[in-house]
């Protein structure tokens, strides 16, 4: 991996590649995910689905509190 400090550096490397002196192996850089998970998943549930899920979680927690 090489960090280029100037924009013209890439052009120089490409010229060296064109002269068959070096070979540039380009590595795909995956897109950076949003900073927060809440941003990444915002809008993935409808309001009704979110309400149903919250109700399910509330009922599940109530079951944990009961004496067995």
C-alpha positions in Angstrom: 0.0 0.0 0.0 1.3 3.5 -0.9 -0.1 6.8 0.4 0.2 9.4 -2.2 0.9 12.9 -0.9 0.3 14.9 -4.1 -2.4 14.5 -6.7 0.1 14.3 -9.6 1.7 11.2 -8.0 -1.0 8.9 -9.4 -0.5 10.2 -12.9 3.3 9.5 -12.5 2.6 6.0 -11.3 0.1 5.4 -14.2 2.8 6.6 -16.7 5.3 4.1 -15.2 2.6 1.4 -15.6 2.1 2.4 -19.2 5.8 2.0 -19.8 5.5 -1.5 -18.3 7.9 -0.6 -15.5 5.4 -1.3 -12.7 2.0 -2.8 -12.3 -0.6 -1.1 -10.2 -2.9 -3.5 -8.3 -6.0 -1.6 -7.4 -7.8 -2.7 -4.3 -11.5 -2.0 -4.0 -12.2 0.1 -0.9 -15.6 -0.7 0.5 -17.9 2.2 1.1 -17.7 3.5 4.6 -20.9 2.8 6.6 -22.6 5.6 8.4 -21.1 6.6 11.7 -24.0 5.3 13.8 -26.1 2.1 13.5 -29.2 4.2 14.0 -28.4 6.1 10.9 -27.7 2.9 8.9 -31.0 1.3 9.9 -33.2 4.4 10.0 -36.5 3.7 8.2 -36.0 0.0 7.9 -39.1 -0.7 10.0 -42.5 0.8 9.6 -44.1 2.6 12.5 -46.5 -0.3 13.1 -43.7 -2.9 13.0 -41.7 -0.8 15.5 -44.7 -0.5 17.8 -45.4 -4.3 17.6 -41.7 -5.0 18.3 -41.7 -2.7 21.3 -44.8 -4.3 22.7 -43.3 -7.8 22.3 -40.1 -6.7 24.1 -42.2 -5.1 26.9 -44.2 -8.4 27.4 -41.0 -10.4 27.3 -39.5 -8.3 30.1 -42.7 -8.6 32.2 -42.3 -12.4 31.9 -38.7 -12.2 33.3 -40.0 -10.3 36.4 -42.6 -12.9 37.4 -41.9 -15.4 40.1 -41.7 -19.0 39.1 
